[in-house]
Amino acid sequence: MKGAVKSYDARRGSGMISRDDGRPDVAVYANELENAGFARIENGERLSFDLKTDLALKRSFAVNLRRIG
């Protein structure tokens, strides 16, 4: 999937990605930034990602983050 960073708060360690497919925004967390080797992300930055679903919370979040042009 692809999308753009809608918002990210480094103090909270979380943010949202607006998906290109028009589906609901997806959460992104600091630990996934670290896993991808990112020091930070900026609002408007384009990313590709996969979705992982936490069945207990019934929420999906972005994993396997990659920067795209």
Buried (B, 14 or more C-beta within 10 A) or exposed (E): BEBBBBEBEEEEBBBBBBBEEEEEBBBBBBEBBEEBEBEEBEEEBBBBBEEEEEEEEEEBBBBBBEEEE
